[in-house]
Amino acid sequence: MIDAKSEIQYILVTRLLTDMARAGFLTDEELAAAKHLAVEKYRPSTVWE
């Protein structure tokens, strides 16, 4: 079953993180770690890692 709230939260968080990395607030390593944490927290069903 898809949890729409978690899916939306995951999308918003990863977009925000990507924008932060583009702006220079996060390094590539920090971005990867943050995205990994987002997957663990929200567990979106559409993410296959």
RAJO-V607823 format. One record per residue. SS is DSSP state (a for helix, b for strand, c for the rest). Layout:
# RAJO-V607823
ss: <SS & SS>
This chain:
# RAJO-V607823
ss: <c & c & c & a & a & a & a & a & a & a & a & a & a & a & a & a & a & a & a & a & a & a & c & c & c & c & c & a & a & a & a & a & a & a & a & a & a & a & a & a & a & a & c & c & c & c & c & c & c>
